[in-house]
Amino acid sequence: MKKYVVLLLSLVMIFSLALAGCSSNKKSSSGGNSGNTLIYGRGADTTSLDPAVVTDGESFKVTKNIFDTLVDYKGQTTDIEPSLAESWDISKDGLTYTFHLKKGIKFQDGTNFNADAVVYNFNRWMNGKASGKFAYYPSMFGGFKGDKGHIINSVTATDSSTVVFKLKNPSAPFLKDLAMTPFAISSPAAIKKYGKDYGTKAAVGTGPFKFKSWEKNNTITLVKNSKYFKKGEPKLDSIIFKVIPDNSSRLNALKNGEIDLMDGVNPSDLEGLKGNSSLKVFYRPPMNVAYYGFNVTKKPFNNPKVRQALSYAVDKQSLIDAFYNGDAVKAKNPIPSNFLGYNDSIQDYNFDLKKAKQLLKEAGYPNGFSSELWTMTNPRDYMPSPEKTAEALQANFKKIGVNLKIVTVEWSSYLDKLTKGQAPSYLMGWIGDNGDPDNFLYTLLDKDAIGSNNFSYYDNEKLHKVLLQAQAETDENKRADLYKQAQVIIHNDAPWVPLVHAKAALVGSSKIKGFAPNPTGSDKFNTVSIGK
């Protein structure tokens, strides 16, 4: 009998030790994170883990940590620094860029990163017109291979660590474009292996974290890449991106220790966080715009006077007071005021319902009209309360006889529907990718971007010529003048109502160290750690 008692006690001790071991590596019963894992709470899910096929920030938040680009943005700026390329040379005529790649880097599947891999990725994108997948590529490089405006003539590997880009004409924002997350380098072997499932079942780059699992509309888990080429990085063992759609619920989860970091905080909640020593507010340097857009191919929004009328019916200050807690400024141009070529001489469409009614009458709609106003459901840095913003616009438009039915669409399909031109009018916004005005004006409003990021289907040939001239102009003063001209054209045509430039905040545990949000909205967590 005694030996059975001893055996039983031994089993109890072993079981107890096992439980202790589990609790030291997983969440405690109270929800706190006691391991070296950072849990990031956000409002919506990723659409794909292939950075080349998406345009949404929710996807880039994740892919930024799986992949690297040839060059990257430094700290909280959009200044260029080396990444996969350790250095580069630019010819005097601005048509040849030679990149010297870092040696010895491997993709997370064990295959070699080299010049051939870079060439493979660019060939995949530039020859991808028929697939309809690579929306960002044509909006940054003037189309696909064979298109008249395509600026890249060739991408070649002269040896295993040297890649040469030949351009058809100079491109002032070229380096900043290459640093953008959509142009991160994937493993060619993984793309070939997984085919159409690449981006859902697999995502393989050279970045600090490796893709582990994805539970749709819930969590994406990344784990440490122990062979990352930057010594001592990453400091975290894993990152979990967790979807919690409601802002207030997300904040409660943070307060309860269920997550460590969140975005999309209600501006009105920030005041109540003061004095809470367990939490810290991180401000993202502002580089965004929220806007109300019109599909200019659909009646009655194909009439510029209708678009101008609704521009006068938007009370931007009321939106700032109600939904931004004052942490935003009125937008009158598509680009923020600190950008090269910002045209401050433009007079905004001030809130004037009488003027709005007069323009509707001149447009042939004296009694107004009915249509739809589409909106996403999840918060964004540039628009923390999209549905309430839609309701506020709807109420003012009703005062001038315009009845807009609000259509809400979940984020993962919202962008797809806007890209296809299905929304007559819509709420949207943009977080700049690279700090250059080209990334706002050309990417969002040029005819080359129809079918990608130009959801208004706005096509103005005069604007197109000015923007292409600005891309090729290397004199900053001349470039600034061209962008000022572009903003005048856009203002008069009114394909959008620019609403606000927001000061976005993230809130996290005070134990988080080394985190500094980037203005692009995509943060790499390789230097971040979380204390116990």
Beta strands, then each sheet from edge to edge (+ up, - down):
strand 1: 37-42
strand 2: 71-73
strand 3: 80-82
strand 4: 85-90
strand 5: 96-101
strand 6: 152-159
strand 7: 162-167
strand 8: 209-215
strand 9: 219-224
strand 10: 238-243
strand 11: 261-262
strand 12: 279-283
strand 13: 288-294
strand 14: 328-330
strand 15: 369-376
strand 16: 402-409
strand 17: 425-431
strand 18: 496-502
strand 19: 505-509
strand 20: 512-513
strand 21: 529-530
sheet 1: 8+ 9- 10+ 1+ 11+ 19- 12+
sheet 2: 2+ 3-
sheet 3: 4+ 5- 7+ 6-
sheet 4: 14+ 18- 13+ 17-
sheet 5: 15+ 16+
sheet 6: 20+ 21-
end
